[in-house]
Amino acid sequence: YHVIDGATRVYVFLSGGNGSYADIHAADARADLAVLKLINPPPKLQAIKLADVRIAAAGNRDATVFKGKLCVLLTNPYSATFGLGSATAGFGSITNVRFRPVAKDVRPGRYSEFGYLLEYDIKPNAGITGGVLLNLDGEMIGLTNAAAVAWGNEVGPGYAMPTDANFRRIVDVLRKGEEVEYGFLGVTLSPRAREGVGVNELTPQGPAVAAGIEVGDVIIKVNGGEVLSFDDLLLQVGSALAGSKVKITVSRGGR
């Protein structure tokens, strides 16, 4: 989203010297994602394959992207001297799979600032955004995002949004040209819970009330994934999108 925000004309460069002007089909600032529609697409374009990305184990399903996993970064590095050059490929590994660049107790506005991030050690060109992080099967596992390197630290690692189920749900909505409506639980949280997040208040007639959640409950899991903080809950419920069903596990009276 931040790449096309405010743009009046958009041109997409493709390999082999091809390209096309594009319409902004749909965009979402919170997710920092946009979908472009080529006006005159070249023939025989092939879509990239998205990997089955799970960065945390849930139930009996293991993580598929983890610290130490080998990966390839494809980018179009910007050169002030030569303009747009050929795509480059860099080889490296995932060095971290859960990193939040925001300060404690700050409520960020973008998915990319409170969600999961893939930290990688490949640096073909500092400050690259919109690059594609691939596994060794050539499947997309992440989209590099400038919001993650907003400190201006050009010697540190790079960061990418994982193309997990949350990412794919948002992109699917944008591909339809629709507005993304994020999930809403309808609770005010208490900071006193030893594990999970405690429920302090309930929004009347909200989803939490309809589900039977009560004041004093402690939310410990969403869809089998652990909830350790407000950010975890915001990510799992919000990214499920409005109208979806999620399974919430609560602790009540020690049960």
C-alpha positions in Angstrom: 0.0 0.0 0.0 2.7 2.5 0.9 4.3 2.0 -2.5 1.2 3.2 -4.5 -0.4 5.5 -1.9 -1.0 8.8 -3.6 0.1 7.6 -7.0 -1.7 9.0 -10.1 -0.2 6.5 -12.6 1.3 3.1 -12.0 3.5 1.1 -14.3 4.6 -2.5 -13.7 7.9 -3.6 -15.0 8.2 -7.3 -15.9 11.0 -9.5 -16.9 12.2 -9.5 -20.5 11.6 -5.8 -21.0 7.8 -6.3 -20.8 5.4 -4.3 -18.7 2.0 -2.6 -18.5 0.3 0.3 -16.9 -2.0 -0.9 -14.0 -5.1 0.1 -12.2 -5.1 0.0 -8.4 -7.8 -2.7 -8.1 -8.0 -2.6 -4.3 -5.8 -1.6 -1.4 -5.8 -1.7 2.4 -3.6 0.6 4.5 -3.9 -1.4 7.7 -2.4 -4.5 6.1 -0.1 -2.3 3.9 -1.2 -4.4 0.9 -2.5 -3.5 -2.6 -3.6 -5.4 -5.6 -2.8 -4.1 -9.0 -4.6 -5.1 -12.2 -2.5 -4.9 -15.4 -4.3 -3.0 -18.2 -2.4 -4.8 -21.0 -0.8 -7.9 -19.5 1.8 -9.6 -21.6 0.8 -13.2 -22.8 1.8 -16.3 -20.9 2.3 -14.6 -17.5 2.6 -17.2 -14.8 1.4 -16.6 -11.2 3.9 -17.3 -8.4 2.9 -20.2 -6.2 2.3 -19.4 -2.5 3.7 -21.9 0.0 1.8 -23.4 2.9 3.2 -21.0 5.5 2.8 -21.8 9.2 5.2 -20.0 11.5 3.9 -21.6 14.7 2.8 -25.1 15.5 -1.0 -25.4 16.0 -2.6 -28.6 17.1 -0.9 -31.5 15.3 0.4 -29.3 12.5 4.1 -28.3 12.7 5.5 -25.0 11.6 6.7 -24.9 7.9 8.8 -21.7 8.2 11.2 -21.4 11.1 14.5 -20.0 12.3 17.3 -21.5 10.3 15.2 -22.3 7.2 17.1 -21.6 4.0 15.5 -19.1 1.6 16.0 -16.9 -1.5 15.2 -13.2 -1.9 14.2 -12.0 -5.3 14.2 -8.2 -5.7 14.5 -5.4 -8.2 17.2 -3.2 -6.6 17.0 0.5 -7.2 20.0 2.2 -8.7 20.1 6.0 -8.9 22.7 5.7 -11.7 21.3 3.1 -14.0 17.6 3.2 -13.2 15.6 -0.1 -13.0 17.9 -3.0 -13.5 17.4 -6.8 -13.7 16.1 -8.7 -10.8 18.7 -10.2 -8.4 18.6 -13.2 -6.3 20.2 -13.5 -2.8 20.6 -16.7 -0.8 20.4 -16.9 3.0 18.2 -18.0 5.9 15.5 -17.0 8.2 17.1 -15.7 11.4 13.9 -15.0 13.4 10.2 -15.8 13.0 8.6 -13.5 15.5 9.8 -9.9 15.9 7.8 -6.8 16.8 9.5 -3.5 16.0 7.1 -1.4 18.1 7.7 -0.2 21.6 5.9 -1.9 24.5 2.4 -0.7 25.3 2.1 1.2 21.9 -0.9 0.2 19.8 0.3 0.2 16.2 -2.1 0.7 13.3 -0.7 -1.6 10.7 -0.9 -5.4 10.5 2.8 -5.4 9.6 3.6 -3.7 12.9 1.8 -6.0 15.3 1.8 -9.2 13.3 4.4 -11.9 12.7 7.5 -11.0 10.7 10.2 -13.1 9.1 13.6 -11.8 9.8 16.2 -12.7 7.2 20.0 -12.1 6.7 20.0 -11.5 2.9 20.9 -7.9 1.9 21.2 -7.4 -1.9 20.3 -3.8 -1.5 19.4 -1.8 1.6 15.8 -0.6 2.0 14.3 -2.9 -0.6 10.5 -3.3 -0.2 8.2 -5.5 -2.2 10.7 -8.2 -2.7 9.7 -11.8 -2.8 11.1 -14.3 -0.2 11.0 -17.9 -1.5 11.7 -21.3 -0.1 14.0 -23.7 -2.0 11.0 -25.0 -4.0 10.5 -21.6 -5.5 7.3 -20.9 -3.5 6.6 -17.5 -2.0 6.9 -17.5 1.8 7.1 -13.7 2.4 6.8 -10.1 1.1 9.5 -7.7 2.2 8.0 -4.7 3.9 9.6 -1.3 4.5 7.5 -0.7 7.6 9.7 -3.2 9.4 12.9 -1.4 8.7 11.6 2.1 9.4 14.5 2.9 11.8 16.8 3.5 8.8 19.1 0.8 10.0 20.8 -0.3 6.7 23.2 -2.7 8.2 20.7 -4.8 10.1 18.6 -7.7 8.9 15.6 -7.4 6.6 12.0 -8.2 7.4 9.1 -9.8 5.4 5.4 -10.3 6.0 4.8 -14.1 5.9 2.3 -15.2 3.2 0.4 -17.3 5.8 -3.3 -17.9 6.0 -3.9 -14.4 7.4 -2.0 -12.8 4.5 -3.9 -14.9 1.9 -7.3 -14.1 3.4 -6.6 -10.4 3.1 -5.3 -10.7 -0.5 -8.3 -12.8 -1.5 -10.6 -10.0 -0.4 -8.6 -7.4 -2.3 -8.5 -9.6 -5.4 -12.4 -9.4 -5.4 -12.1 -5.6 -5.3 -13.8 -5.6 -1.9 -13.0 -3.7 1.3 -11.2 -5.7 4.1 -13.4 -5.9 7.2 -11.3 -7.1 10.2 -12.6 -9.4 12.8 -13.9 -8.0 16.1 -14.4 -9.8 19.4 -15.9 -7.1 21.6 -13.9 -7.3 24.8 -11.9 -4.9 27.0 -8.9 -6.7 28.3 -7.3 -6.8 31.8 -3.5 -6.7 32.1 -3.6 -8.8 35.3 -3.8 -12.3 33.7 -0.7 -14.5 34.4 -1.2 -16.3 31.2 -3.2 -15.3 28.1 -5.3 -12.1 28.2 -8.0 -11.5 30.8 -11.5 -10.2 29.9 -12.4 -7.1 31.9 -15.5 -5.9 30.0 -17.8 -7.1 27.2 -19.4 -5.1 24.4 -23.2 -5.6 24.7 -24.5 -8.0 22.0 -21.0 -8.4 20.6 -19.4 -11.6 19.3 -17.9 -12.5 22.7 -21.2 -12.3 24.4 -22.9 -14.4 21.8 -20.1 -17.0 22.2 -20.6 -17.2 26.0 -17.4 -15.5 27.1 -17.7 -14.0 30.5 -16.0 -11.2 32.5 -13.0 -12.8 34.3 -12.3 -15.4 31.6 -8.8 -15.6 30.4 -8.3 -16.1 26.6 -5.4 -18.5 26.2 -5.8 -19.8 22.6 -7.3 -18.8 19.2 -7.7 -21.6 16.7 -5.2 -23.7 18.7 -2.5 -21.0 18.6 -1.3 -19.6 22.0 -2.4 -16.1 23.0 0.2 -14.5 25.2 -0.5 -10.8 24.7 -3.0 -8.3 23.3 -1.1 -8.3 20.0 -1.6 -12.1 19.7 -5.4 -11.7 20.1 -5.5 -8.7 17.8 -3.7 -10.6 15.1 -5.6 -13.9 15.3 -9.1 -12.4 15.6 -8.6 -9.4 13.3 -7.0 -11.4 10.5 -9.7 -14.0 10.6 -11.9 -11.2 9.1 -15.5 -10.3 9.8 -18.0 -13.1 9.3 -15.5 -15.9 10.0 -15.6 -18.4 12.8 -12.7 -18.9 15.2 -12.2 -21.3 18.1 -11.4 -19.5 21.3 -10.1 -21.4 24.3 -10.6 -19.7 27.7 -9.6 -20.5 31.2 -12.5 -20.1 33.7 -12.2 -20.9 37.4 -9.1 -23.0 36.7 -10.8 -25.0 33.9 
